[in-house]
Amino acid sequence: MTSNSPAHDFLLPRLTALVDEAVSRGITRDVAVAVLIDLVTSPRFDTAAPGPTDDSAPHPLWDRGPDSLVLVNGVSPQGPHDPAAQDEADFVKPIPLFGPS
């Protein structure tokens, strides 16, 4: 079987010989082909998939440092409320449930 690809014509006889040698050493053809597929699709050979230990390039939108501002839906959440600070609850008069106040 030939193709218009020199790489195909170069690799096919070598892979066929490798599988035939594995079979002659007692490895079944299915196992030899499965191992070759596993090896070729691993990150070492498959350049289309990024390696699991590769880092992406730094980007200011998602890289954070220890002093970075935290945003939730584009808004910086407030920290814990200071109990001694005055807020609108200090000016609300409680309404008694039974009877006038």
C-alpha positions in Angstrom: 0.0 0.0 0.0 1.5 3.3 -1.1 0.2 6.8 -0.8 1.2 10.3 -2.0 2.9 10.9 1.3 6.6 10.2 1.6 6.3 10.0 5.4 3.6 7.3 5.0 5.8 5.3 2.5 8.8 5.7 4.9 7.1 4.7 8.1 4.7 1.9 7.1 7.3 -0.8 6.3 9.2 0.1 9.5 6.1 -0.1 11.7 5.0 -3.3 10.0 8.5 -4.8 10.7 8.2 -3.7 14.3 4.8 -5.3 14.8 6.0 -8.5 13.1 9.0 -8.6 15.4 6.8 -8.2 18.5 4.6 -11.0 17.2 7.6 -13.2 16.7 8.6 -12.6 20.4 5.2 -13.7 21.6 3.2 -10.5 21.8 -0.1 -10.7 20.1 -0.6 -8.4 17.1 -3.6 -6.6 18.8 -1.5 -5.8 21.9 1.5 -4.6 19.8 -0.7 -2.2 17.8 -2.5 -1.0 20.9 0.8 -0.2 22.6 2.0 1.6 19.5 -1.2 3.7 19.5 -0.8 4.4 23.2 2.8 5.5 22.7 2.2 7.7 19.6 -0.8 9.5 21.2 1.1 10.2 24.5 2.2 13.8 25.1 5.8 12.8 24.2 4.8 12.3 20.6 1.4 14.0 20.2 2.4 17.7 19.7 -1.3 18.7 19.1 -2.1 18.2 22.8 -0.3 20.2 25.5 1.8 18.3 28.0 0.3 17.9 31.4 3.2 19.7 33.0 3.4 22.5 30.4 2.5 26.0 31.6 0.5 28.5 29.5 1.9 31.9 28.7 1.3 34.5 31.4 -1.8 36.7 30.7 -2.9 39.6 32.9 -6.6 38.6 32.8 -6.2 35.3 34.5 -2.8 35.3 36.2 -3.0 36.4 39.8 -0.4 37.3 42.4 -0.6 37.6 46.2 -1.7 41.2 45.9 -4.2 40.8 43.1 -7.7 42.2 43.5 -10.4 39.5 43.8 -13.4 40.1 41.6 -16.7 38.2 41.7 -18.9 39.0 38.6 -16.7 42.1 38.0 -17.2 43.5 41.6 -14.8 43.3 44.5 -16.5 41.6 47.4 -16.3 43.4 50.7 -14.5 41.7 53.5 -16.1 40.9 56.9 -18.2 43.7 58.4 -16.6 45.7 61.2 -19.0 45.2 64.2 -18.0 48.7 65.6 -18.8 50.5 62.4 -22.0 52.5 62.0 -24.4 51.4 59.2 -28.1 51.7 58.3 -29.0 49.1 61.0 -28.0 51.7 63.6 -30.8 54.0 62.6 -33.7 51.5 62.3 -36.2 51.6 65.2 -37.3 48.1 66.2 -41.1 47.5 66.0 -42.6 45.6 68.9 -44.7 42.6 68.0 -47.3 43.1 70.8 -48.5 46.5 71.8 -47.2 50.0 71.3 -43.7 50.9 72.1 
